[in-house]
């Protein structure tokens, strides 16, 4: 089922909240993105930033599983949502 941009942004905001509440993973996210904690608040409405949140989350299966288990959603949902945000379209090389 394709995601609308609004529902993808909502899921990404939930992922951002989940990351912000994870004392071990938040510093990894901040370090890998170069974002500060104030950037999280300031850019939370930016669809491109929310896409980067889902990009980060989907880098590790364990993170995806923990996030999805916390919401009770299927493991493929974050990637489906990512594809609905800027820069998330699948590239077809053929």
Buried (B, 14 or more C-beta within 10 A) or exposed (E): EEBEEEBBBBBBBBBBEBBBEBEEBBEBBBEEBEBEEEBBEEBBEBBEBBBBBBBBBBEEEEBBEBBBEEEEBEEEBBBBBBBBBEEBEEEEEE
